[in-house]
């Protein structure tokens, strides 16, 4: 039996997979922040910014607390 041929990934597939992974990690981070605020009765403010795109994501468990005070 011969070895199966390994087919390399295309560059576009790799970029798409990286974006999906980054999106999933961000979603998981927000879920954990929400669960922590619920279970520990804590005010949680989470801010992260993607360096390459410059996108900013904000999670605030308490709407009464302003981030820009």
C-alpha positions, 0 to 999 in steps of 0.5 A, spaced: 500 500 500 502 506 498 501 512 502 495 517 501 497 523 498 497 529 503 493 535 499 496 542 502 491 547 504 489 553 500 491 560 503 484 562 503 482 556 507 487 558 512 485 565 513 477 563 513 479 558 519 483 563 523 477 568 522 472 563 525 477 561 531 478 568 533 470 569 533 469 563 537 475 565 542 471 572 543 465 569 543 467 564 549 471 570 552 464 573 553 460 567 555 465 566 561 465 574 563 457 573 563 457 567 567 462 570 572 458 576 573 452 571 574 455 566 579 459 571 583 455 577 583 460 581 580 460 587 575 464 585 569 467 590 564 471 586 558 474 590 553 478 587 547 481 590 541 484 586 535 490 589 533 490 588 525 483 590 524 482 595 530 475 592 532 473 594 539 469 589 543 466 591 549 462 587 554 459 590 560 455 586 565 452 592 569 449 598 564 448 603 570 456 603 570 459 607 564 466 605 561 467 612 560 467 615 566 
